Amino acid sequence: MNTLNIFLLGMPGGGSWILIALALLLLFGGKKIPELMKGIGGGLKEFKKASKEEGEEKLEEKK
């Protein structure tokens, strides 16, 4: 098996992304998806904030 075939097996194509989006729409409904994305965005924001604060604390400890 050459490396091109291995790469193509790992990444979904355009049609696959459409099927994934349709499945999510059917599972969660049109009203729930924006709420889920808002929750994910808030979680990422908190994670970045916490990692930044921890990095600052480590810099202070080194001084």
Sequence and secondary structure as in RCSB ss.txt:
>XXXX:A:sequence
MNTLNIFLLGMPGGGSWILIALALLLLFGGKKIPELMKGIGGGLKEFKKASKEEGEEKLEEKK
>XXXX:A:secstr
  HHHHHHHHS  HHHHHHHHHHHHHHH TTHHHHHHHHHHHHHHHHHHHHHHHHHHHHHHH 
